[in-house]
């Protein structure tokens, strides 16, 4: 498998976490993140399954944008899979998609629905490119052409959002409203418009990131105390919340960590057996 990760320069780095080039096949379960991604699939197909049985599926051929997912996704890349993946930052996708992000949530949308023929042109250029650095350059140029320079919401609000990422305790809705002098209704609108989900859901997704990172490095006996550290009412509440987003109990996830070491490095993807 080939994995090449590139951190783009300014101004893209303000919105894009990384650009990744991948070669190799994968089948398994993806867990929700706090940011969207954009994918150019250069060879063969990508299957998005309807459920954990890995039976009914939708084929994605060339390119798509993956909205924020609020539950597990069952996927498979097969054949001679080659992909260029743009992983946005939590608040980065809007600058390139130019439309409310809640319309992408829990969906995979073909890029020609967003960029018309431009997406196909870039896909052809990527296929013709002879090296990974050239593919990265083409992708960066595509992003730069679509980078939105229009006025965005209050920068302070985005700073607050950035500060919640990776933290065990996110600011409450009331705290953010007081800090920025806006109503709960307007805050909810801003989150759905520019991030794709409500403040409550984003807080839950952020907490999931902390949970996945921690469990992937934990021992079984640690799970109970960890539930209370994250302010869950009890272990049952913690278990139910984790299963809602991943389809697994925390103990099942930890058991997989012990037999599938890749979870220690990529906790958001559980390879199929």
C-alpha positions as CSV (number, residue, x, y, z in Angstrom):
1,X,0.0,0.0,0.0
2,X,1.2,3.5,-0.8
3,X,0.4,6.4,1.5
4,X,1.6,9.9,0.8
5,X,0.5,12.8,3.1
6,X,1.0,16.4,2.1
7,X,0.4,19.5,4.1
8,X,-0.6,22.3,1.7
9,X,0.9,25.8,2.0
10,X,-0.9,29.1,2.8
11,X,-3.7,30.0,2.1
12,X,-5.0,26.4,1.6
13,X,-3.6,25.3,5.0
14,X,-6.1,27.5,6.7
15,X,-8.9,25.3,5.4
16,X,-7.3,22.0,4.4
17,X,-5.8,19.6,7.0
18,X,-3.9,17.5,4.4
19,X,-4.0,16.0,0.9
20,X,-3.4,12.3,0.8
21,X,-2.5,10.0,-2.1
22,X,-3.4,6.4,-1.5
23,X,-2.9,3.2,-3.4
24,X,-4.3,-0.1,-2.1
25,X,-7.6,-1.8,-1.3
26,X,-9.6,-1.4,1.9
27,X,-12.8,-2.8,3.3
28,X,-14.3,-2.0,6.6
29,X,-16.1,0.5,8.9
30,X,-15.4,4.2,9.0
31,X,-16.3,6.1,12.1
32,X,-17.5,9.8,12.1
33,X,-15.0,12.6,12.1
34,X,-15.5,16.4,12.7
35,X,-14.5,17.4,9.1
36,X,-15.6,16.7,5.6
37,X,-13.4,15.3,2.8
38,X,-13.2,15.4,-1.0
39,X,-12.1,12.4,-3.1
40,X,-10.8,11.8,-6.6
41,X,-11.0,8.1,-7.3
42,X,-8.6,7.4,-10.1
43,X,-9.0,3.7,-10.7
44,X,-11.8,1.2,-10.4
45,X,-14.8,1.8,-8.0
46,X,-15.6,2.6,-4.4
47,X,-18.5,0.9,-2.7
48,X,-20.6,2.5,0.0
49,X,-22.7,-0.2,1.6
50,X,-26.1,0.3,3.1
51,X,-25.3,-1.6,6.3
52,X,-22.9,-3.8,8.3
53,X,-23.9,-6.9,6.2
54,X,-21.8,-5.5,3.3
55,X,-24.4,-6.6,0.7
56,X,-26.4,-3.7,-0.9
57,X,-24.2,-0.8,-2.0
58,X,-23.8,2.3,-4.2
59,X,-20.9,2.5,-6.6
60,X,-18.9,5.7,-6.7
61,X,-16.7,5.9,-9.8
62,X,-14.7,9.1,-10.2
63,X,-15.1,11.7,-7.5
64,X,-17.3,12.8,-4.6
65,X,-17.5,14.9,-1.5
66,X,-18.2,13.1,1.8
67,X,-20.3,15.2,4.2
68,X,-20.0,14.8,7.9
69,X,-21.2,11.4,8.9
70,X,-23.2,10.9,12.1
71,X,-23.0,7.2,12.2
72,X,-20.7,4.3,10.9
73,X,-20.1,4.0,7.2
74,X,-19.4,0.6,5.6
75,X,-17.1,1.0,2.6
76,X,-14.8,-0.9,0.2
77,X,-12.3,0.2,-2.3
78,X,-11.3,-2.6,-4.7
79,X,-9.4,-3.4,-7.9
80,X,-6.4,-1.2,-8.5
81,X,-7.6,1.5,-6.1
82,X,-5.8,4.9,-6.4
83,X,-7.2,8.0,-4.6
84,X,-6.4,11.6,-4.0
85,X,-8.2,12.6,-0.7
86,X,-8.6,16.2,0.5
87,X,-9.2,16.2,4.2
88,X,-10.7,19.5,5.2
89,X,-10.4,21.1,8.6
90,X,-13.6,21.3,10.7
91,X,-14.6,24.6,9.3
92,X,-12.8,24.3,5.9
93,X,-15.2,22.7,3.4
94,X,-17.5,25.7,3.1
95,X,-14.8,27.9,1.5
96,X,-14.7,25.5,-1.5
97,X,-18.2,24.1,-1.8
98,X,-20.0,27.5,-1.5
99,X,-23.2,26.2,-0.2
100,X,-24.8,25.1,3.1
101,X,-23.0,22.1,4.4
102,X,-26.0,20.5,6.1
103,X,-27.1,19.4,2.6
104,X,-24.0,17.1,2.5
105,X,-24.4,15.6,6.0
106,X,-24.7,11.8,6.0
107,X,-24.3,11.8,2.2
108,X,-21.6,11.2,-0.4
109,X,-22.3,13.7,-3.3
110,X,-20.7,13.3,-6.7
111,X,-18.5,16.3,-7.5
112,X,-20.2,17.0,-10.8
113,X,-23.2,18.0,-8.7
114,X,-21.1,20.8,-7.2
115,X,-18.6,21.8,-10.0
116,X,-20.2,20.4,-13.1
117,X,-17.7,19.5,-15.9
118,X,-14.7,21.0,-13.9
119,X,-14.5,17.9,-11.7
120,X,-14.2,15.6,-14.7
121,X,-11.5,17.8,-16.2
122,X,-9.4,17.6,-13.0
123,X,-10.0,13.8,-12.7
124,X,-8.6,13.4,-16.2
125,X,-5.6,15.6,-15.4
126,X,-4.9,13.5,-12.2
127,X,-5.0,10.3,-14.2
128,X,-2.6,11.7,-16.8
129,X,-0.1,13.0,-14.1
130,X,3.0,10.9,-14.0
131,X,4.0,11.4,-10.4
132,X,2.5,11.9,-6.9
133,X,3.9,15.5,-6.6
134,X,2.2,16.4,-9.9
135,X,-1.1,15.0,-8.7
136,X,-0.7,17.0,-5.5
137,X,0.0,20.2,-7.5
138,X,-3.1,19.6,-9.7
139,X,-5.2,19.1,-6.6
140,X,-3.9,22.3,-5.0
141,X,-4.5,24.3,-8.1
142,X,-8.1,23.0,-8.3
143,X,-8.7,24.0,-4.6
144,X,-7.2,27.5,-5.1
145,X,-9.5,28.2,-8.1
146,X,-12.5,27.5,-5.9
147,X,-11.3,29.1,-2.7
148,X,-14.0,31.4,-1.5
149,X,-12.9,34.9,-0.5
150,X,-16.3,36.3,0.5
151,X,-17.1,37.3,4.0
152,X,-17.3,34.4,6.5
153,X,-18.9,34.4,10.0
154,X,-17.3,36.0,13.0
155,X,-13.7,34.8,13.2
156,X,-14.0,34.6,16.9
157,X,-16.7,32.0,16.6
158,X,-14.4,29.9,14.4
159,X,-11.6,30.3,16.9
160,X,-14.0,28.9,19.6
161,X,-14.8,25.9,17.3
162,X,-11.1,25.2,16.7
163,X,-10.4,25.3,20.4
164,X,-12.9,22.5,21.0
165,X,-11.2,20.0,18.7
166,X,-9.3,17.4,20.6
167,X,-10.5,18.7,24.0
168,X,-12.4,16.4,26.3
169,X,-14.8,19.2,27.3
170,X,-16.2,21.5,24.6
171,X,-17.9,24.8,25.4
172,X,-21.6,24.5,26.0
173,X,-24.1,26.1,23.6
174,X,-25.0,28.7,26.2
175,X,-21.3,29.5,26.8
176,X,-20.7,30.1,23.1
177,X,-23.9,32.2,22.8
178,X,-22.8,34.4,25.7
179,X,-19.3,34.7,24.4
180,X,-20.4,35.8,20.9
181,X,-23.6,37.6,21.8
182,X,-25.9,35.6,19.6
183,X,-29.0,33.5,20.1
184,X,-29.2,29.7,20.3
185,X,-31.2,29.8,17.1
186,X,-28.6,31.8,15.2
187,X,-25.7,29.7,16.6
188,X,-27.6,26.6,15.4
189,X,-28.0,28.2,11.9
190,X,-24.3,29.1,11.7
191,X,-23.1,25.6,12.7
192,X,-25.4,23.8,10.2
193,X,-24.6,26.3,7.4
194,X,-20.8,26.4,7.8
195,X,-20.0,23.1,9.6
196,X,-22.9,20.8,8.6
197,X,-24.4,19.8,11.9
198,X,-25.8,21.4,15.1
199,X,-23.6,22.6,18.0
200,X,-24.9,19.6,20.0
201,X,-23.9,17.1,17.3
202,X,-20.6,18.8,16.7
203,X,-19.9,18.5,20.4
204,X,-20.7,14.8,20.3
205,X,-18.5,14.2,17.3
206,X,-15.7,16.1,19.0
207,X,-16.0,14.0,22.1
208,X,-16.0,10.8,19.9
209,X,-12.6,11.8,18.5
210,X,-11.2,12.0,22.1
211,X,-12.8,8.7,22.9
212,X,-11.4,6.9,19.9
213,X,-7.9,8.3,20.4
214,X,-8.0,7.3,24.1
215,X,-9.5,3.9,23.8
216,X,-7.1,2.9,21.1
217,X,-4.3,3.4,23.6
218,X,-6.2,2.1,26.7
219,X,-6.4,-1.1,28.7
220,X,-9.8,-2.8,29.3
221,X,-10.0,-1.8,33.0
222,X,-9.7,1.9,32.1
223,X,-13.0,2.1,30.2
224,X,-15.2,2.6,33.3
225,X,-13.2,5.4,34.8
226,X,-12.9,7.0,31.3
227,X,-16.7,7.2,31.0
228,X,-16.9,9.3,34.1
229,X,-13.9,11.4,33.1
230,X,-15.9,12.5,30.0
231,X,-18.9,13.4,32.2
232,X,-21.1,10.5,31.1
233,X,-23.9,9.8,33.7
234,X,-22.9,6.2,33.9
235,X,-21.3,3.3,31.9
236,X,-24.5,2.4,30.1
237,X,-24.9,6.0,28.8
238,X,-21.3,5.9,27.6
239,X,-21.8,2.5,25.9
240,X,-25.0,3.6,24.1
241,X,-23.4,6.8,22.9
242,X,-20.3,5.0,21.5
243,X,-22.5,2.4,19.8
244,X,-24.7,5.0,18.2
245,X,-21.7,6.5,16.4
246,X,-19.6,3.3,15.7
247,X,-22.0,0.4,15.7
248,X,-19.8,-1.2,18.4
249,X,-19.6,-1.4,22.2
250,X,-16.4,0.2,23.6
251,X,-15.2,-3.3,24.8
252,X,-15.7,-4.6,21.2
253,X,-13.7,-1.7,19.8
254,X,-10.9,-2.3,22.3
255,X,-10.8,-6.0,21.5
256,X,-10.3,-5.1,17.9
257,X,-7.5,-2.7,18.8
258,X,-5.7,-5.7,20.3
259,X,-5.9,-7.8,17.2
260,X,-5.8,-5.0,14.5
261,X,-2.8,-2.8,15.3
262,X,-3.7,-0.3,12.6
263,X,-6.4,1.1,14.9
264,X,-3.7,2.5,17.1
265,X,-2.6,4.8,14.3
266,X,-5.9,5.2,12.4
267,X,-8.6,4.9,15.1
268,X,-11.4,6.0,12.6
269,X,-11.2,2.9,10.4
270,X,-11.9,-0.7,11.4
271,X,-10.7,-3.2,8.7
272,X,-13.2,-6.0,7.9
273,X,-12.2,-9.5,8.9
